[in-house]
């Protein structure tokens, strides 16, 4: 009995040694952190590639800033870089908390311009919520990057078996002043069986935060 146990122990030791040798040889040939992975990591850490987007007037002078953008955070965010006279004066990172990237546009006012960014705040099967956030175009985006105005730009319910419901917001350009804006919300309900829709509108007055 003891000879049998001793023989089994020797066989087990030999097998274990062979397994260790195989693992060691495999790791040597295929290290966990390959040069390709390191190169990829280095590329990800490089500064983002900027793309020229638009020009906006500064709210406190007759000058204008150029806006450059770049996709960041695996496409779930936008980095805005602002330059004045070819000098970077500030940047603003806006991340989409859900499906990305955000969309954006410059709204031209009578005396100043605004950067408006639309993000998808919530989404699911048959449901979506998008939000518009307004930012003043000035030289202090980083220190005052709090949105001056935010509201739900789109709210859609499409999963119900009987009907769909969608509310869209559109700002009214003629009402844009230095301190406020009017936004019209159009609500549309449609019956899926008959394809008949009912539409209603509501106007809301918003005052920009200082």
C-alpha positions in Angstrom: 0.0 0.0 0.0 2.8 2.4 0.9 4.6 1.6 -2.3 1.5 2.4 -4.3 1.1 5.7 -2.5 4.7 6.6 -3.1 4.4 5.7 -6.8 1.3 7.9 -7.1 3.0 10.8 -5.4 6.0 10.5 -7.8 3.6 10.5 -10.8 1.7 13.5 -9.4 4.9 15.4 -8.8 6.1 14.8 -12.4 2.8 15.9 -13.9 2.7 19.0 -11.7 6.3 19.9 -12.8 5.4 19.4 -16.4 2.3 21.7 -16.1 4.5 24.4 -14.4 7.0 24.1 -17.2 4.3 24.5 -19.9 2.7 27.5 -18.2 6.2 29.2 -17.8 6.9 28.6 -21.5 3.5 30.0 -22.6 3.9 33.1 -20.5 7.3 33.7 -21.9 6.0 33.5 -25.5 2.7 35.4 -24.8 3.2 37.9 -21.9 0.0 39.3 -20.4 1.0 42.8 -21.3 2.2 42.6 -24.9 3.9 45.5 -26.8 0.7 45.9 -28.9 -1.4 46.5 -25.8 1.2 49.0 -24.5 1.1 50.8 -27.8 -2.7 51.0 -27.7 -2.6 52.3 -24.2 -0.1 55.0 -25.2 -2.3 56.1 -28.1 -5.2 56.4 -25.8 -3.3 58.6 -23.5 -2.3 61.0 -26.2 -4.0 64.4 -26.5 -7.3 64.2 -28.5 -7.4 65.1 -32.1 -9.3 68.4 -32.4 -11.7 69.2 -35.2 -12.8 72.8 -36.0 -16.4 73.3 -35.3 -17.7 76.9 -35.3 -17.1 80.5 -34.3 -19.0 82.3 -31.5 -19.1 85.9 -30.4 -17.9 86.7 -26.9 -20.6 88.1 -24.7 -18.4 90.7 -23.2 -16.5 92.1 -26.2 -16.5 92.5 -30.0 -14.1 89.5 -30.3 -15.0 86.0 -31.3 -13.8 82.6 -30.2 -13.1 79.6 -32.3 -14.5 76.3 -31.0 -12.7 73.0 -31.6 -14.2 69.6 -30.6 -13.0 66.1 -30.0 -14.7 62.8 -29.1 -13.5 61.6 -25.8 -14.4 58.8 -23.2 -15.0 56.2 -25.9 -17.4 58.4 -27.8 -19.6 59.2 -24.8 -18.4 62.8 -24.4 -17.3 65.9 -26.3 -14.3 68.1 -25.4 -14.8 71.7 -26.4 -11.6 73.8 -26.8 -12.0 77.5 -27.1 -9.4 79.7 -28.7 -9.1 83.5 -28.9 -6.6 85.0 -31.4 -5.2 81.4 -31.9 -4.6 81.0 -28.1 -6.4 78.4 -26.1 -8.3 80.3 -23.4 -10.4 77.4 -21.9 -12.0 74.0 -22.4 -15.3 72.4 -21.5 -15.9 68.6 -21.2 -19.5 67.4 -21.6 -20.1 63.7 -21.2 -23.2 61.9 -22.3 -24.4 59.8 -19.4 -26.1 57.3 -21.7 -25.7 56.7 -25.4 -23.3 59.1 -27.1 -21.8 61.2 -28.3 -23.8 64.5 -27.5 -24.9 66.8 -30.3 -24.3 70.5 -30.2 -24.9 73.8 -32.1 -24.3 77.5 -31.8 -27.3 79.7 -31.2 -26.9 83.3 -32.5 -28.4 86.0 -30.4 -28.7 89.7 -31.0 -25.8 90.6 -28.7 -24.2 87.3 -27.7 -24.0 83.6 -28.7 -24.8 80.4 -26.9 -23.4 76.9 -27.1 -26.3 74.4 -26.8 -25.5 70.8 -26.1 -28.0 67.9 -26.3 -27.4 64.8 -24.3 -29.4 61.6 -23.8 -30.1 61.5 -20.1 -32.1 58.3 -20.1 -33.0 55.6 -22.6 -34.5 52.1 -22.6 -36.8 49.8 -24.6 -39.4 52.2 -26.1 -38.2 55.2 -24.0 -35.8 58.1 -24.5 -35.2 61.4 -22.7 -32.9 64.1 -24.2 -31.9 67.4 -22.5 -30.8 70.7 -24.0 -28.2 72.6 -21.9 -27.3 76.2 -22.8 -23.9 77.8 -22.1 -22.9 81.4 -22.6 -20.1 82.0 -25.1 -17.5 83.9 -23.0 -13.9 83.6 -21.9 -14.7 81.8 -18.7 -16.2 78.4 -19.7 -14.1 76.5 -17.2 -15.0 78.7 -14.2 -18.6 79.2 -15.1 -19.3 76.0 -17.0 -22.6 75.6 -15.2 -25.4 75.6 -17.8 -27.4 78.8 -17.8 -30.5 76.9 -18.9 -31.5 73.2 -19.1 -34.8 71.6 -20.2 -36.1 68.3 -21.6 -35.8 68.6 -25.4 -37.3 65.3 -26.2 -39.4 62.8 -24.2 -40.6 59.7 -26.1 -42.6 56.6 -25.1 -42.8 54.1 -27.8 -43.2 50.7 -26.1 -46.9 50.8 -25.3 -49.0 48.3 -27.4 -51.8 50.8 -28.0 -50.2 54.3 -28.4 -47.0 56.2 -28.7 -46.2 59.6 -27.1 -43.5 62.1 -28.0 -42.8 65.6 -26.8 -40.3 67.8 -28.7 -39.0 71.2 -27.6 -38.1 74.0 -30.0 -36.8 77.4 -28.9 -38.4 80.4 -30.5 -35.6 82.5 -32.0 -37.6 85.8 -32.0 -37.9 85.6 -28.2 -34.2 85.2 -27.4 -33.0 88.1 -25.3 -30.0 88.6 -23.0 -31.9 87.2 -20.1 -34.5 84.8 -21.3 -35.9 82.6 -24.0 -39.3 81.0 -24.9 -39.5 77.4 -25.8 -42.5 75.7 -27.5 -43.2 72.1 -26.5 -45.2 70.0 -29.0 -46.8 66.9 -27.6 -47.9 64.2 -30.1 -50.0 61.1 -29.2 -50.7 58.4 -31.8 -52.9 55.4 -31.7 -51.0 52.4 -33.3 -54.1 50.7 -34.6 -55.7 53.6 -36.4 -52.5 55.7 -36.8 -54.5 58.7 -35.7 -52.5 61.4 -33.8 -53.5 64.2 -31.5 -51.1 67.2 -31.1 -51.0 69.9 -28.5 -48.5 72.7 -27.9 -47.4 74.6 -24.8 -45.1 77.6 -24.6 -42.8 78.1 -21.6 -40.7 81.1 -20.6 -37.2 80.5 -19.2 -34.9 83.0 -17.6 -31.1 82.3 -17.9 -29.2 81.7 -14.7 -26.5 84.3 -14.0 
